[in-house]
Amino acid sequence: MKVLLIPCGIGMGHTSRTVALGRKFAENGDEVLFASYGSGFQTLNDHSDFDVVKLPEIKFYGSSGELNLKYTARKSIDAPFIFLKSIYHESRIIKEFNPDVVVSDSHYSVPITCKVLGIPCVLVSNDICPDFKEVYPNDRTMDYLENGLQRFIKDVSKLCQSIIIPDIQNSWDISPQIRDRVNFTGPILKMNTETMDSKEELRRRFGFEKSEKIVMVTVGGSEFGNKLIDLSCQAAPDLACDRLILVTGPQITIDHEESSSRIICKKYLEDMMEWMKLSDLMVSLAGHTTCMEIASLGIPSVLIPIENHPEQLKNAMNMRKYGIARVENMENLNSKNLSNTINQALDDVDLKEGSSTTQKIFSQYNGTANALKIISGCAGRNNY
């Protein structure tokens, strides 16, 4: 079977999910090709063995730590041209590769291209009903944008054979018009949490002591993580931990670039989930894939969603509802309140209990295996 995977290239979460799927297809002897742009393309090109084709760039705008949707909308006056350009490139790739099925992770031109070419398409998305009300209350312009996006995504979703929500059952609201093709598979992860080494074994393997308090900060692949990584470096002297692990993606540079015995800087981690599991606390933006990894591993966390980012805000609120995360506001964040929050979270018994309970809920799912079966079925195969 030939599988074409096209993840949204903003950040690293979409790419991480599709790499998890691509590896399983490749292990089964299937031929896999990727196409993406931005951080997604760079990550695939630099840190994977898969062939990857570059697609036209799509950008979101804002300052460090803040997404500016209004400015993004104004700057996207050429969006229809970029959209058509993407469809053109996608159609060329599909005609040349001739896949049995195409998997689109939140890249919404792909279902249209596939429908025109008569190729089965599976959409992977954790937010198919964008909601801006929490971020922009009483803003008519954003109301129009929200309504337009919701209609567009709903119509595009109808073109797909199946829609995969990589989360637990009923975690997101689904429009009645597309509910019949939606599958809550559970998180799509690079590693099976049931077969991973224990925390103690991982620490031994990576050279850490069993008794050490370890905090891990990860900020994804876009420039929106710059503020959090800078504040983490500033807060480091006041943190009540033995080790601080700082992990960034391809578009972020750490000022504190030299690793030391206490502060460990990593540009990219292929075995990210193992480093997460050996840590006592995760500090992160609130990307969906990272939240799913934290929940599946049962790690207490401090989440700081990108300012004015509706999806990240919803992700963070869900994690707080599960009892696995403290949530801080990026706008008001400084090094002092960040260090205080981290130190309090390290000793928070309720957070540890909530994390354990959440992990048991998420352990009932094998999202990667479930997604493989759905995708294979859409391609007319049932060998998973």
N, C-alpha and C positions, 0 to 999 in steps of 0.2 A: 504494500500500500504506500502511496505517496501522500505526504501531509505537508501543507504549507501553513506556517504559523506566523501571524502578523500582529504583534503586540503594539499598543500605544507606546510611543517612545519617550513620554514625559515621566521622569522619575525612573525607578527600577522595579517597582512591584509587578507591573504588567509583564515585564520581561522575565522576572523570576518565575512567575506562574507558568508561562509558556515554555521556559527551559525545562521545568519539571515535567511537563507533558512531552516535550521533544525528546528528552532522555529515555523515557519509557517507550516511546514509539521506536526509537533507534535500537534499544535493547531487544525489541521484538523483531528486528530486521527490516523495519519500514524505512523508507527514504524520507528525510526531513529537510525542509528548507525554511529559512526565516527571512522576513522583510520587516524593517523598522526604520526609525529615524532618531535623532537626538540622543539622549542618554541610553535609550534602548539599543540603538544601533551600535553605539560606542562600546557598551558592555558586551554585547554579543560578539562584536568584531575583535575585541581585545581579550576577552576572558572566556570564550567558548570555542569548541571545536566544530561548531555548526557553520555551514555556509550561510551568509546573510547578505541581502540586497538592500541598498539604501533607498528610502522613500523620501518624498518632499517633506521639508521641515514644517512642523506646527509648533508654535510657541505660545506660552502664557507669560504675562508680564506682571511685575510687582517689585517691591524692594525686598531686601533680605528678610525672610521670615513672614512676608505678607504677599498674598495673591490679590491683584487688582483686576477684578473681572470687568469693570466698566472700561478701564484703559485697554484691557485685552480686546474687548469688543470693538473699541474705536480703532485700535491698531490692526484689526482683522478685516479691514475693508476689502482686502483681496482674498478673503476666505473662500468665496465661491470658486475663484480661479485655482487656489490650492487644492480644494476639494476635487475639482475636475482633473487637475494634474495628478492627484493621488490615484483616482480611478483609472486614468490612462496608464500609469506605471504598474498598478496592480494587475490590470488586464494583460499587459505585456508579460509580466512574471507568470501569471496563471497560464497563459497560452504556451509559454516556453517550457514550464515545469510540468504542466498537465496533471495537477494533483487530483486525488480521489476525493479529498475533502479539504476545506480551508477553515482554519480556526482564527477568529479575530478576537483579540482581547481589547475591548473598548476602543477599537478603531473603526468608526461607524460608516466609513465609505465602503468597506469591504463587502458587507452583505449586498449592497447595490451592484457592485462589480460582479459578484458571484451569481446573482439572479440573472443578470444580462447574459452571462456566459454559460448558465445552466450547470454550475458547480455547487454541490452541497456546502453550506456554510453553517458553522456553529459559532455563536457569540458567547464569549466569556465576559461577564461584567458584574461588579458588585453594586453598581448604582445606576439602574436604568430608569430612575425617576428623580432627576436632579431637583433639589429644593433649595431656593435661595432665601426663604422667608426668615430663617434664623439670623442670617448674616445681613440681609438688606430689608428690614421690615418697612412696609409702607412706601416702597420705592417702585413707582409704576414702570419705569424703564426695565428694572430687573424682573418685574412680574411678566412683562411681555417676553423677555428673553427666556425666563423659566418655562412659560407656557409653550413657546416655540420649540425649545429643546425637548421638552417632554413629548410633544406631538411627533417631532422628528425621530427621536429614539424609539418611540412606540411603533411608528410606521416602518422604520428600518428593521426592528426586531421581528416584525411579521414576515420578513423575507428569509429568516433563518429557519433551518430544520429544527434547531434546538437552541435554548438559551441556558447557559450554565451560570448559576450564582455560587461562587466559591465560598460559601458561608453555611452556617447551620440553618435548619429548617425555620422558615417564617421570620428570619432576621431582618428582612427588608420588605417594604410594601411593593406589591406587584399589581400592575394594571389588569383588570379583568380581561381585556382584549388579548393579552398575550400569556395569561396564566397557564393555559393548556400546554405550552411548550417550555415552561420554566422548570428547571431542576435545581434544587438546593443540594449540591454534592458534598458540602463540607469543604474546608480549606484545601487548596491545591498547593502542596508543599514539595520542596526539593528532597526532603528526607522524611522517612517514616518514623514518627515519634515513638512508635511501639518497639522498634528495633534499634534505636540509637543507644549508644553507651550511656551508663549512668553519669550523673554529675561528678561523682568522685573519680571515676575512670577517666573522664574527659579532662579533669584538672590534672590528673597524673600524667596523661598523655601530652598535654600542652605545657607542662612544667609549672603548674600552680600548686600551692599548698592547699590542703583540705580546709584549713581554718581561715583562709584569707577571705576578706570581704571584697567582692569584685563588682564594680559598676560598669556597665557597657552603654555607651552613647552611640546611636546610629542615626544618621540624618538623610539617608536616601541619596538619590543621584542628581537632584536639581539644585540650582543656586538658592532655592528657598530655605535650605538647611544651613546657610552660612551663619545666621544669627545664633542658632542653637549651638553650633560647634564652637563659635567664638566665646559664648558665655560659659560653656562647659570648661574650656581652657582657663578662663578667668576664675571660675569657681573651684577648680581643682585643689588649690592649697587648703580649702576649708571643708573638703569632703571627708567624711568619717569612713573611708574605705582604704584598703591596702593597694588596690590596683584600679586604674581607670583606663578602659579600653575605648578608643575613639575610632569610629569606622565611618568613612565617607564614600561617596560615589565618584564618578568620573568628572563631574563639573564643579567639584569643591576642593579647595586647597586648605590644609590646616596650617595656621601660622606656627603652631607648636609641632613642627614636622619631625623633630628628633625624638625617637622613642627613648624612654628611660626605664629603669626597673619598676617605677610606679605608674608612669603614663605610657601606654602602648598605642601607637598610631598605625592604623591600617587603611590603605586606599580602597581595597576591595577584598572580600573574604568569600571564597568559593564555598567554604564550610561554615557559613554564617550561623546556621542553626546550632551547630555544636558549640560555638563561642557564646551564643545566647544562653544555651542550657547550662554552661558552667558558671554563668554569672548569677549574682544574687539579686540584681535589679537592672531592669532595662530603662533607659531614658531615650525617648524617640519622638519624632514627628508622628502623626497618626495616619500614615498610609495604610490601606486595607491589608495588604499582604503582610506587613510587619505586625499589625494587630492580630492577624490570624496565627502567625508564628508564635507570638507571645502567649495567646490563649491556648494554643495546642500544646505548648511546652509547659504551661502553668507557671510563668515567671511574673512576679510583681513588677509593676511598671509605673513610670511617670511619663505621661503623654502630653506633648505640647503641639496641638494642631496648628498648621500654617494659618496665619491670620486671614480671615475672610475666605476660607476654603470650606464650602458647605459640606463636601463629602468627608473631609478629615474631621470636621466637627462632629458629624454623625458617628463616625468610627470611634472617636474618643468617648462620646457619650455612651455608646453601647458597651465599651470596655469598662467604663466606670459603673454602669448598671450591673455588669457581671461581678463587680467587686474585685477586679484584678488591676485597676489603675487609679492613680491620682491624676487629675487633669489640671493643667496650668494654662493661663492665657498668654500667648506669645507677645501680645502688645505690651503687657505690663511686666514682662520677664526681665530680671536683671540677675547678675551673678550671685548676689546675696540671697534673694528669695529662691533661686534655683538650688543653691547649696543647702539651704534650710529644708526645702521640699525633699531633696534626695536623702538627706540625713534622717528625716522623719520617716520616709518610706522604707528605709533600710530596717527600721525597728518596728514597723507597723504589723502587728500580729493579725489584725483583721484582713489586711491586704494579702498576707501569706495564706490565710484560710480561704479567702475568696479565689485566689489563684489556683489552689488545689481543687476546689469545687468546679471551677471553670474548666480545668484540664480534663476532669472526668467526663464532663458534658461533650467536649470537643473530641475526646478519644473514641467516641462511638462512630466517628466518620473516618473514611479513607477517601478523601476528596479526589486525590490524584487518580486512584483506581476507578472511582465512579465516573469521573470525567472521561477517562480513556474508553470505557464501555459505551458511553453516550456518543462520543465522536466516532468511534469505530462503527457503531450501529448506523449513524447518519451516512457513513461512506458505504454502507451495504455490507459491512464485515461484522462478524460476531466472534472474533477470536481473542477477546479480552475477558 
